[in-house]
Amino acid sequence: MHPILRFHGAAHGVTGSCYEIETGECRVLVDCGLFQGSKSEKELNYGDFPFDPKTVDAVILTHAHIDHSGLLPKLVRLGFAGPIFATLPTIDLCSVMLPDSAHIQEMEVENLNRRNAQRGRPQVSPIYAVADVAACMRQFRPVQYDVWTTVGTGVRTRYWNAGHLLGSASVEIEIDRDKTDAPLRLLFSGDIGPGQKLLQVEPNGPKGVDYLVCESTYGDRDRPEFSRDQRRAMLGEEVRRAVASQGPLIIPSFAVERTQELLVDLFLLARNGSIPSGPIFVDSPLATRASAIFERHAGEIESGDTLLAALKSGDIRFTETVEQSKSINRLSGFFIVIAASGMCDAGRIRHHLKANLWRANASIMMAGYQAQGSLGRILIDGASRVRIQGDEVNVKARIVSFDLYSGHADATELVSWVANRSPVHGTIFLTHGEDTGLTGLRDRLSSTFASERIILPLIDDAYELGPSGARQVDLNRPRRLTPEKVARLDWHNDLSKLLIEVTDQVNTAADERGRAAIIRRLRRALVED
C-alpha cells in the first residue's frame, strides 16, 4: 500500500498539531498537541483520539510548545507504549512544560467543578494528571540534528534546526518502498523561526523532497523590516509610555523563549539608560523553570552570555507562590509583569488582566500571535468589556499589539524557506494557519508551484501519498469538528458578548420601569424561540 497521511490538528487553525502516517507496517505520529482558542476547539482535548493510541508505534516531536506536545500524556495514558523522539533541549523543556500543563488543567477543573457544584452541573475530569506526565516522560528518546534515526519498520527521520525555539526542528522522514524504488521523502516544517530571532540561528532543511507539510501562521503578512536593535528601541518606546502613564505594563507572554527574549531586551534597555530601572516580575513558575533550562543550554544558543546576565539582573524578580503573584497588584506606579499564557487563555495572566484591564493608566502589550477565540485576540479586536473567571471587566487599559517577537517566519520568509527545499516533486500541504494565512501563502507559492499541487487540508482529512502525487481518501468517520467551527468565534464567545450587552442595556435604562421592560422583552424572545 501507499502511505496514508492524516491531518488530526492544525488544519485551518494554529493549534492541536498532530499528523498521522500509516505505511502498512508502521504507524507514526508527528506531534500530538493541545487545542487552544475557542471552547469548541478546546473540547477536542477531552474527546477520543481519531485513532487507537495502542496502535501507534512512535511519535516524532518537532518541539516542546504545548500546541505540539500537550496531548502526549493523554496518548500514553490511553495505551501508547512506543518511543517519543525529540532533541535533548525539547525533552528538557517538556519536563517542565507538560507538568505545568497538567497542573493548570487540574487547577482549572477544580475551580470549574466548584462552580458546577453550585449550579447543579456534572463534575468533569482533567485531560490528564501530573502522574500521566511522569509516565510520558519515561518514553522520550533523544535525537541529534543531522543524524538519521530509525523510528519504526521501514521509517527513518532526520532533524533539522527550525530556528523557532530551543531544540525546535523540521523533521525529514524517509519511508521504504519496493526495493527497486527510492524511499519516499517527506518533510514536516514544524514551526519555522523568523530571520530576526534573538536566541536562534536561521532555520535549515534538506533539498529535494516528495511531499512537504508547511506551516502558514503568517502566510498572509510581512512584518516591517527591522533589526534587533530597532525592535529593542520600539520596545523601549512602549515601556516609556507606560512609565509616563504611571501605571503597570502587563505583558502576556509564552513562558518559554518569548519571556527570555523580552528579558534580554529589557535588561539591555535598562543597562544603556533607555528605560528607567524598575521591577520586572516574571510571574510564571513555568517561565522560572524554563529559564533554568535556558541557562543550562546557554552555550547552544545565540546571545547566550547576554541571557545569563539578564537572568541575574537585580531588576528581574521571579515569583513562585500564588500569594507572591497576588501581592504584585497591590503595588502602585510603574512596574512590569510578564506572565503566561501568551494568548491569555490560562495561567496567572488572567488575574493580572482582571486586576488591571479596568485601570486607565495600565498598559497591556500582546507580544505574540493571538488565535481566534482567545481572550488575547478579543482584546486586540477592541472589546470594551470582557468576562474573566465569570466576572465582567471593563476595558479601560491601553491595549497594544507588539507582534515583533513572534517565533514564526512571515510570508516572505516562508516562501524563501519553501524555495530552498526545492524541488518538491509531489504535493505541498499547508497547515498551521487560519484561513487568511493559508490562502495568502498558497497565492504566493502559486507563482512557483502549480495550484493543484498545493492542498489546504481540513481537520481529519486523509491523503494517499503515491509516486505521482497525493490522492484524497475517505474519512470513514465523521469529522470531529466541522470546518466552520475551526479558528472561529463560537457560541460560547457569542453568549459571553450577549450577556455583556444585556447588562449594558439594563444598566443604561432610565429607571426601574425601563429595566423591567427590557427583561420582559428578553423573556418574550426566549419563549418565542
NORFENVEN-V555606 format. One record per residue. D_LAST is the distance of its C-alpha to the last C-alpha in Angstrom with 2 decimals. Layout:
BEGIN
((D_LAST) (D_LAST))
END
This chain:
BEGIN
((52.79) (51.66) (49.81) (46.00) (44.16) (40.58) (38.31) (36.32) (35.40) (35.91) (34.71) (32.87) (32.76) (35.52) (35.20) (35.74) (38.90) (40.01) (41.92) (43.38) (46.63) (47.70) (51.23) (51.96) (54.30) (52.26) (48.70) (48.39) (45.58) (45.86) (43.97) (41.26) (39.12) (36.20) (32.86) (31.82) (29.21) (25.46) (24.33) (23.35) (26.99) (28.47) (26.84) (29.26) (32.06) (31.02) (30.68) (33.54) (35.87) (35.77) (39.40) (41.52) (43.17) (46.19) (47.00) (47.22) (50.89) (50.67) (48.58) (49.82) (48.41) (48.61) (48.20) (46.97) (43.75) (40.92) (38.76) (41.72) (43.06) (40.35) (39.47) (43.14) (43.32) (40.40) (42.17) (45.31) (43.58) (42.20) (45.63) (46.84) (50.57) (51.98) (53.25) (51.22) (53.34) (53.22) (55.67) (57.26) (55.58) (52.18) (53.06) (54.15) (50.93) (48.79) (50.81) (49.21) (45.87) (44.65) (45.55) (43.78) (40.63) (40.85) (41.45) (38.44) (36.20) (37.72) (37.30) (33.69) (32.79) (34.73) (32.73) (29.40) (30.47) (31.46) (27.98) (26.45) (28.84) (27.77) (24.05) (24.83) (24.07) (26.54) (29.58) (30.19) (33.54) (34.96) (35.46) (39.17) (41.69) (44.94) (46.92) (45.24) (46.35) (49.91) (49.98) (48.57) (51.23) (54.00) (53.00) (53.49) (56.50) (57.93) (58.73) (60.62) (59.96) (61.84) (62.73) (61.60) (60.12) (59.52) (56.04) (56.05) (57.91) (58.61) (56.40) (57.73) (56.27) (57.76) (56.25) (56.53) (55.90) (52.57) (53.31) (49.83) (50.51) (53.45) (54.00) (51.40) (52.19) (51.52) (52.35) (54.41) (54.25) (56.80) (56.12) (59.13) (59.18) (62.04) (65.43) (66.22) (63.18) (62.59) (59.78) (56.28) (55.56) (52.13) (51.41) (48.35) (48.35) (46.57) (45.83) (48.45) (49.84) (50.56) (54.05) (54.23) (53.20) (55.25) (56.11) (55.97) (58.13) (57.05) (55.03) (57.07) (56.71) (58.51) (59.19) (58.65) (55.80) (54.11) (50.50) (48.98) (45.70) (45.25) (42.91) (41.21) (39.80) (41.37) (41.90) (40.63) (42.60) (46.08) (47.04) (49.64) (53.16) (54.42) (56.98) (56.54) (58.49) (56.23) (53.09) (54.75) (55.62) (51.99) (50.94) (53.65) (52.13) (48.77) (50.64) (52.66) (49.56) (48.27) (51.74) (51.73) (48.39) (49.99) (46.99) (46.10) (45.49) (42.87) (42.99) (40.41) (42.58) (42.94) (45.48) (47.67) (49.78) (47.59) (48.52) (52.16) (52.28) (50.95) (53.52) (56.34) (55.48) (54.93) (58.26) (60.05) (58.62) (59.78) (63.13) (63.98) (62.80) (59.84) (57.53) (58.57) (59.04) (56.24) (54.38) (52.23) (50.14) (49.14) (46.50) (45.78) (47.75) (47.05) (48.52) (51.52) (52.19) (51.55) (54.02) (56.63) (56.12) (56.55) (59.76) (60.93) (60.31) (61.45) (64.32) (61.97) (59.88) (60.70) (61.42) (61.73) (64.43) (62.34) (59.40) (61.78) (63.01) (59.50) (58.50) (61.59) (60.95) (61.14) (58.05) (55.76) (54.50) (52.67) (50.53) (49.91) (48.49) (45.16) (47.22) (49.01) (45.76) (44.23) (47.52) (47.34) (44.70) (47.02) (49.31) (49.52) (50.64) (50.72) (50.29) (48.68) (46.30) (45.73) (43.14) (41.05) (38.65) (39.04) (35.32) (34.52) (32.35) (34.68) (38.00) (39.66) (38.57) (35.22) (36.93) (39.19) (36.25) (34.63) (38.00) (38.74) (35.79) (35.62) (39.38) (40.39) (43.74) (42.36) (42.27) (40.13) (41.69) (39.84) (42.74) (41.10) (38.37) (34.78) (32.39) (28.94) (26.46) (29.36) (29.73) (32.88) (31.20) (28.45) (31.33) (33.35) (30.48) (30.62) (28.01) (28.77) (27.26) (26.64) (25.81) (28.84) (29.18) (26.10) (27.40) (26.64) (29.79) (30.68) (32.49) (35.71) (38.09) (39.56) (37.89) (40.30) (39.98) (43.48) (43.15) (46.90) (47.39) (45.19) (46.62) (45.52) (47.53) (46.18) (45.92) (49.61) (50.70) (48.53) (49.98) (53.44) (52.87) (51.74) (54.71) (57.05) (55.84) (56.81) (57.50) (54.23) (55.13) (51.74) (48.12) (46.64) (43.28) (41.41) (39.30) (38.39) (36.72) (33.41) (32.91) (34.97) (37.77) (37.94) (38.04) (40.36) (42.87) (42.65) (43.50) (46.42) (47.76) (47.53) (50.68) (52.58) (50.70) (49.44) (45.67) (45.37) (47.01) (44.31) (41.22) (38.03) (36.86) (33.33) (32.73) (34.47) (36.21) (39.69) (42.80) (46.21) (48.94) (51.66) (54.92) (53.67) (50.15) (46.78) (44.90) (41.26) (40.91) (38.05) (35.86) (35.98) (32.87) (29.30) (29.10) (28.18) (26.12) (24.97) (26.71) (23.72) (23.25) (26.94) (28.06) (24.66) (22.43) (19.76) (16.45) (18.72) (20.23) (17.00) (15.81) (19.33) (19.36) (16.11) (17.60) (20.77) (19.27) (17.54) (20.94) (22.75) (20.84) (21.39) (24.98) (25.82) (24.73) (27.90) (27.83) (26.14) (24.68) (23.08) (21.66) (20.23) (18.58) (16.86) (15.61) (14.37) (12.37) (10.81) (10.06) (8.67) (6.26) (5.32) (5.47) (3.83) (0.00))
END
